[in-house]
Amino acid sequence: MKFKVQNWPKYKVGLRQRGSLTLWIEEAALARWQCVGSGEQARYQDIAIESYLILRAAFKMALRQTEGLMASVLTLTNQTVSAPDHTTVSRRSVGLPIMKSAAAPNGPLHVLIDSTGLEVLGAGQWLEAKHGARSRRTRCKLHLAVDTDSGMVDARVLTDQQLDDASPVRLLLDQIDQEIEKIIADGAYDGAPTYQTIAQHGGNIKVVIALRKTAFPVTAPCAPNQRHYHLEKINTESRLAWQTATGYEQRALAETTMGRYKSLICLQMHLRGLAAQQTEAAIRGAAINRMLAAARPSSVRSQKMAA
């Protein structure tokens, strides 16, 4: 696929901006950064811990290195607040409430649901790197709900690797406050329970889920009609015609988000314990959303050419 750049000067400016380091510090955030407790010991608010973790996710650093970076930034900007200690961040990351991203302004959402496996780093990886000993790797599964228009991560759930893909659908939908018009997912979510869960969240939601090759009609009284339509469309015409008619091709955007997550953030989970790892997953989703919010100007666009 070939693309043609319409505005070369602004395009080059955008390339140079990718290498620039710019940090915005809001006065309102500094005002709620910390307070002084007994013995004049600093007590950090949730926004300080969240900023610490987002900075760590964006630059892929350990807790101690992130502490040094944040301390140097606060010193260079002549701020009176201090950076949280890495042990404080590690302790407070368990159950930290994460601020939600702003809702998309363009009406009802078209949501893509997908999941991917992530490796959990631990002592086994250190022994393998140090002594060459083989270790059993622990993995977890990240479930994301992505907006098709903006690519923003609307919801995320981190579960054990043994849990199937369709089980966390209710948890994902409960995190989305905005109206949902359409949900797209792959064949791993095919089944009557998924349709029933979505119907309980909103009766008018259009569901587009790829059917497995061994799919068959459900004869139960509460069988979902949308799944019957998809199965009949595939059997009477073709799977490609069904994809075109339902807009299933948009599911590729979920793969793009997963690739963006793994390339910009990380393939592994660093914190210990499921509660802390859920906070880490939420922080990474917030970091990706902020990266997308600071995207290049609309005047710098590429136009697809015929191959």
Secondary structure, DSSP 4 states (H G I P E B T S, - for coil): -EEEES-HHHHHHHHHHTT-------HHHHHTSEEE-GGG-EEE-HHHHHHHHHHHHHHT--HHHHHHHHHHHHHHTT-S--PPPHHHHHHHTTTPPPPPPPPPSSSSEEEEEEEEEEEEP-HHHHHHHHH----PPEEEEEEEEEETTT--EEEEEEEETTS-SSTTHHHHHHT--S-EEEEEE-GGG-SHHHHHHHHHH-TT-EEEEPPPTT-----STT--HHHHHHHHHHHHT-HHHHHHHHTGGGGHHHHHHHHHIIIII-SEE-SSSHHHHHHHHHHHHHHHHHHHHTPPPTTS-EEEE--
